[in-house]
Amino acid sequence: MIAVDNLSFSRYQGGREFPILRELSLSLSKGEQLALLGDSGSGKTTLLHILAGLLPAGKGSVSIDELELTEMGDTELALYRRQLGLIFQHYQLLDCLTVKQNIQFQFQLNFPKQTAHEFDALVEALGLAYKLDAMPHELSGGEQQRVGIARALLNQPKLVLADEPTGNLDQTRSHQVVQLLTKLCRERNINLVMVTHSQQLTDYFDRVEILRDGQFA
Ligand SMILES: Nc1ncnc2c1ncn2[C@@H]1O[C@H](COP(=O)(O)OP(=O)(O)OP(=O)(O)O)[C@@H](O)[C@H]1O
């Protein structure tokens, strides 16, 4: 469950305040999936970064499964971030590692004593079973993003945050990737918040919100 209450966030430049988010409130039940739309510069990535504990909220409260992010110190935030799945537009795969190593790298770093029970099921569902020994540059854009999805879901996260994950893909591949991502999160009851510029891709989501002037329109 995600509860954002009266969240405000500003940037400051040259002594001036630039409000980005204004008294924003949002509530997502367990497993609910939200697509976040809005013009360029409307604050979508800023909101995602606050949910990820990467940016501090200015005012208001942000709680994830009743953990209040605004009250956490650096160590708690670092532990919180381990429970997230992050998916980026530019995939951010490590060029010198194979597909298999890319999927497992972060998990092994964060949970060295645990087994990634989901590995086989995820690579199968994402059609990556025959690509495990390939290097990232040998994959198509859609395949690279499917590696990004496998990596994000491997640690059974409580929340997946995706920032324009299909920004580099054509329409057909975008639909395939988002269909798979929403399906896998739904099967696992994982909350998903995805930033997108595509109205069409929002069909796969339970909820759609549009950011305008720092608030939901
Ligand atoms: N590091 C930063 N320092 C100062 N201002 C920033 C910084 N990052 C973002 N901003 C400003 O904050 C505002 C919101 O940016 P944000 O990246 O959240 O928008 P967005 O809706 O994700 O945009 P886009 O769709 O273009 O990615 C913009 O006006 C941007 O210029």
The ligand as an ORCA input file, in Angstrom:
! r2SCAN-3c Opt
* xyz 0 1
  N      18.575     18.310    -10.662
  C      17.719     19.300    -10.940
  N      17.999     20.572    -10.598
  C      17.148     21.580    -10.853
  N      15.944     21.418    -11.453
  C      15.620     20.177    -11.837
  C      16.480     19.058    -11.595
  N      15.874     17.938    -12.082
  C      14.688     18.351    -12.595
  N      14.535     19.670    -12.452
  C      13.368     20.463    -12.870
  O      12.222     19.941    -12.203
  C      11.089     19.985    -13.061
  C      10.456     18.594    -13.104
  O      11.384     17.694    -13.699
  P      11.040     16.177    -13.939
  O      12.268     15.524    -14.478
  O      10.435     15.623    -12.704
  O       9.906     16.280    -15.061
  P       9.247     15.138    -15.961
  O       7.766     15.348    -15.873
  O       9.755     13.808    -15.568
  O       9.773     15.549    -17.400
  P      10.102     14.671    -18.728
  O       8.779     14.128    -19.185
  O      10.655     15.711    -19.667
  O      11.106     13.631    -18.343
  C      11.574     20.500    -14.409
  O      11.256     21.865    -14.505
  C      13.080     20.300    -14.346
  O      13.741     21.292    -15.104
*
